[in-house]
Every structure is written in C-alpha cells, then in structure tokens.
C-alpha cells in the first residue's frame, strides 16, 4: 500500500530503461489521481506489485504493460506502456533510447542530426532491415531482436503521424546519402524517401556537405525534442551508450550548436538537388 508522502521513494528515471518505465508509470498514475492499490484493482494486480514496478524492484511483463494501457486508456497510442515494454525487451536498444522514443512520440518539434546512416524516423523498412541484418551477421543481436528492432522503428514512425504532426527538422551529414546500405534498389528507394520527406509541409531537410570540414558542429547522432510545454530535451549516442538529458544548462549548448550547423548546411533545395545527383550516380 502506498505510504505517506515522506515515505515515497524518489525515482531516478535516468538510471536504466526499467527505472524510466517505472517513473513514467508513477507519473501517469498520479496524473489520474490514483493510488497504487486503486490502479492495481483496475489492472488485476496488487498495489504492492504496482509499487515494485514503479521502484524498479519488479520487471514489467507484456501482460502487465497491456493492463496498464487498458486501465489508463493508452492502448494503441504513442504513450502505450506495451510499446515501451517492447523497447525494454529488445536488449539491442541502447540505454535511454526507449524513454527518448516515448517523448519523441509526443513532441511538438523534433530535430535530428546523424552521420553515416539515415535517421530512424526517415528510414524505409528495407533500409532498416538491412542494418539490422548486418548486426545479426556480426553476432551483435539475434534474428528475433532484429525483427523487434525493425518493428519498434515502424511503431516509432507511426507515432509521428498525428492530426497535428510535429515539425521535424533533419540535418544529415553527406555520408548518410553516400554510404550504400542494402544494395542499389534499397538505396534508391531510401533516397526517394528523403525527397518525399522534404516535400511535406511540416518538415525540413538539409545536408551538411563534406567540404564543411571543421565547421561541422556534431560528430555523432544528436536528437533534440521540444515538448508541448516548450521544454527541450536532448538525446545523444556513442557506439555503446545513449544519454537522455533534460537539464537546461547542458541542453541549450546543443540547441545552439544545432542552429549553427543548420546555418552552415545546404538549403533544402540544394540538398534535394544533391540527393537527386547521387540517385543518378553522379559524383
């Protein structure tokens, strides 16, 4: 049974993906004015079980996550706990990424920067499958995890299709369109996908060409989200770790660097022209 306010355990969602799941469960429950026992009755679980998941002492299951969605009216939405559980189960996802995707599905503005590969929200299924298949062949993930990774990406993309879609800005290093993935047919379809993306009214696409040299402000993936309340969070990745940051003092320098990168990059018109030249096989 939930204790008094002074006894409620403080949660640290940045500690692990499971901790982030528990913290979000508590936030969703409290936003509806429900105690742990009351939510447990709606779900068919004990209040102690709810407490265990919230404090990361019990791992959530798919059945549990589905029950949360039904009880809180989140089934089939971008905020679905079953969807978040899928990210937890897929051990191939970096720490912090499932939580980031939950925010991304509700963001008002999304800014993406990537080197080497097309960002997930802009990937075709075939391009994503080629990347996941390569990880399987190298023994990094299992075939089942590869299928889950692609399914998770498709759900991530679907969450961005809304009555009022988010503004999505993508600045891509030139390497993203020159690196062949999946063979000529897959790359041709992927490049067409980028052109189609640029034509949408809620999007912006820019390429950062190689000749920017040292003026390129980022060397790896950087994602910035502006939420409905206008707060900004960042997500960055290394080869082995993802990091979600909500602290204004560390997020604002990334926002400034992103704007500087946009100013140095090609216009959308010039970027689409470069993509078309690559499609034709022109250097």
C-alpha positions in Angstrom: 0.0 0.0 0.0 1.3 3.4 -0.9 2.8 5.2 2.1 2.7 8.8 3.1 4.4 11.5 1.0 7.6 11.4 3.1 8.0 7.7 2.6 7.5 7.7 -1.2 10.8 6.5 -2.8 12.3 9.1 -5.0 12.8 7.7 -8.5 15.7 8.2 -10.9 14.4 7.5 -14.5 17.9 8.1 -16.0 19.3 5.1 -14.0 18.1 2.5 -16.5 15.3 1.8 -19.1 13.4 -0.1 -16.4 13.7 2.7 -14.0 12.4 5.1 -16.6 9.4 2.8 -17.2 8.6 2.8 -13.5 8.9 6.5 -13.2 6.6 7.1 -16.1 4.1 4.6 -14.6 4.1 6.6 -11.4 3.7 9.9 -13.2 0.8 8.5 -15.3 -0.9 7.1 -12.3 -0.6 10.2 -10.2 -1.8 12.4 -13.0 -5.1 10.5 -12.8 -5.3 10.8 -9.1 -4.9 7.0 -8.5 -3.2 5.3 -5.6 -1.2 2.2 -6.2 -4.0 0.0 -4.8 -6.6 1.7 -6.9 -4.7 1.2 -10.1 -4.0 -2.4 -9.0 -7.7 -3.1 -8.8 -8.3 -1.7 -12.3 -5.5 -3.8 -13.6 -6.0 -7.0 -11.6 -2.7 -6.6 -9.7 -1.8 -5.8 -6.1 -0.8 -2.4 -5.1 2.5 -3.9 -3.9 3.1 -5.2 -7.5 2.5 -1.7 -8.9 4.9 -0.3 -6.3 7.5 -2.9 -7.3 7.4 -1.9 -10.9 7.5 1.8 -10.2 10.5 1.5 -8.0 12.3 -1.0 -10.4 12.1 -3.9 -7.9 9.9 -5.9 -10.3 10.3 -6.2 -14.0 7.2 -5.3 -16.1 5.8 -8.0 -18.3 3.9 -7.6 -21.6 0.7 -8.7 -19.8 1.3 -6.1 -17.1 2.0 -3.4 -19.7 -1.2 -4.2 -21.6 -3.1 -4.0 -18.4 -1.7 -0.5 -17.7 -2.8 0.6 -21.2 -6.3 -0.7 -20.7 -6.6 0.8 -17.2 -5.3 4.2 -18.2 -6.8 4.4 -21.7 -3.4 4.3 -23.5 -3.8 1.2 -25.7 -2.7 1.9 -29.3 -1.4 5.4 -28.5 2.1 6.8 -28.7 2.2 6.7 -24.9 1.4 2.9 -24.8 3.2 1.1 -22.0 3.2 -2.1 -24.1 5.1 -0.2 -26.7 7.6 0.9 -24.1 7.9 -2.7 -22.8 8.8 -3.8 -26.3 11.8 -1.4 -26.1 12.8 -2.8 -22.8 12.6 -6.4 -24.0 14.8 -5.6 -27.0 18.2 -5.7 -25.5 19.7 -4.3 -28.7 18.3 -0.8 -27.8 20.7 1.5 -26.0 20.0 2.7 -22.5 17.9 5.8 -22.5 16.5 5.2 -26.0 13.1 3.7 -25.2 12.4 6.6 -22.9 13.5 9.1 -25.6 11.1 7.5 -28.1 8.3 7.9 -25.6 9.0 11.7 -25.6 9.5 11.8 -29.3 6.0 10.4 -29.9 4.6 13.4 -28.1 7.0 16.2 -29.1 5.9 19.3 -30.9 9.3 19.7 -32.7 11.9 17.1 -33.5 15.4 18.0 -34.6 17.7 15.2 -35.9 21.4 15.1 -36.8 23.1 12.0 -38.0 26.4 10.8 -39.6 26.8 7.7 -41.7 23.2 6.4 -41.6 19.8 7.8 -42.3 18.0 8.6 -39.0 15.4 6.1 -37.9 12.3 8.3 -38.5 13.3 8.7 -42.1 14.3 5.1 -42.9 12.4 2.8 -45.2 11.6 -0.7 -43.8 14.1 -2.3 -46.2 16.9 0.1 -45.2 16.2 -0.7 -41.5 16.1 -4.4 -42.2 19.5 -4.2 -44.0 21.1 -2.5 -41.0 19.5 -5.0 -38.5 20.5 -7.9 -40.7 24.1 -6.8 -40.7 24.1 -6.7 -36.8 22.7 -10.3 -36.8 25.5 -11.5 -39.1 28.1 -9.9 -36.9 26.6 -11.6 -33.8 25.6 -8.3 -32.1 21.9 -9.2 -31.9 19.8 -12.2 -32.6 17.4 -12.6 -35.5 14.5 -12.1 -33.2 16.0 -8.9 -31.8 16.5 -7.7 -35.3 12.8 -8.2 -36.1 11.8 -6.5 -32.9 14.2 -3.6 -33.7 12.5 -3.0 -37.1 9.0 -3.4 -35.6 9.9 -0.9 -32.9 11.1 1.5 -35.6 7.9 1.2 -37.6 5.9 1.9 -34.4 8.1 4.9 -33.7 7.4 6.3 -37.2 3.7 5.6 -36.8 3.6 7.7 -33.6 4.7 10.7 -35.6 1.6 10.5 -37.9 -1.0 12.7 -36.0 -3.8 15.1 -36.7 -1.4 17.9 -35.8 2.0 16.4 -36.8 5.3 17.6 -35.2 7.7 19.9 -37.0 10.6 17.5 -38.0 14.0 19.0 -39.0 16.7 16.7 -40.2 20.3 17.8 -40.8 22.3 14.9 -42.3 26.0 14.6 -42.9 26.7 13.9 -46.6 28.0 10.5 -45.6 24.4 9.4 -44.9 23.4 9.5 -48.6 26.7 8.2 -49.9 27.1 5.1 -47.7 25.5 2.2 -49.6 23.1 0.1 -47.4 21.2 -2.9 -48.7 22.2 -2.6 -52.3 21.2 -0.2 -55.2 17.4 -0.8 -55.1 17.2 -0.3 -51.3 19.3 2.9 -51.5 17.4 4.3 -54.4 14.1 3.9 -52.5 15.7 5.3 -49.4 16.9 8.4 -51.2 13.4 8.8 -52.7 12.0 8.6 -49.2 14.3 11.6 -48.2 13.0 13.6 -51.2 9.4 12.8 -50.2 10.1 13.8 -46.7 11.4 17.2 -47.8 8.2 17.9 -49.7 6.0 17.6 -46.6 4.7 20.8 -45.1 5.9 20.0 -41.5 9.5 19.0 -42.4 12.8 20.5 -43.3 15.8 18.5 -44.8 19.4 19.9 -45.0 22.7 18.2 -45.9 26.0 19.0 -44.3 28.5 18.5 -47.1 32.0 17.2 -46.6 33.5 20.5 -47.5 32.3 22.0 -44.3 35.4 20.4 -42.8 35.9 21.6 -39.2 32.8 23.7 -39.3 30.6 20.7 -38.7 29.4 21.1 -35.1 28.5 17.4 -34.4 30.4 14.2 -35.0 27.6 11.7 -33.9 23.9 11.4 -33.6 22.2 14.3 -31.7 18.4 14.5 -31.3 16.6 17.5 -29.8 12.9 17.5 -28.8 10.7 20.5 -28.0 7.8 19.2 -25.9 4.3 20.6 -25.8 5.2 22.8 -22.8 8.2 24.2 -24.8 10.8 22.5 -22.6 13.7 20.9 -24.6 15.4 17.6 -24.0 18.3 16.0 -25.8 19.4 12.5 -26.7 22.9 11.7 -27.9 24.6 8.4 -28.6 28.0 6.9 -28.6 28.7 3.4 -30.1 27.7 1.7 -26.9 25.6 4.2 -24.9 22.6 6.5 -25.2 22.1 9.5 -22.9 18.8 11.4 -22.4 19.2 14.9 -20.8 16.6 17.3 -19.5 19.0 19.8 -17.8 18.7 23.2 -19.5 22.4 24.1 -18.9 23.6 21.1 -20.9 20.8 21.0 -23.5 21.0 24.7 -24.6 24.6 24.4 -25.9 23.4 21.6 -28.1 20.5 23.7 -29.4 22.9 26.5 -30.2 25.3 24.1 -32.0 22.3 22.7 -34.0 21.3 26.1 -35.2 25.0 26.8 -36.2 25.0 23.5 -38.1 21.8 24.5 -39.9 23.3 27.8 -40.9 26.4 26.1 -42.4 24.5 23.4 -44.2 23.0 23.4 -47.7 19.5 24.8 -48.2 16.7 22.2 -48.6 16.5 23.0 -52.4 20.3 22.4 -52.7 20.1 19.3 -50.5 17.4 17.7 -52.6 19.4 18.5 -55.8 22.4 16.7 -54.3 20.3 13.7 -53.4 19.0 13.6 -57.0 22.5 13.7 -58.3 23.5 10.8 -56.1 20.5 8.8 -57.3 21.7 9.4 -60.9 25.2 8.1 -59.9 26.8 11.5 -60.4 29.7 12.2 -58.0 
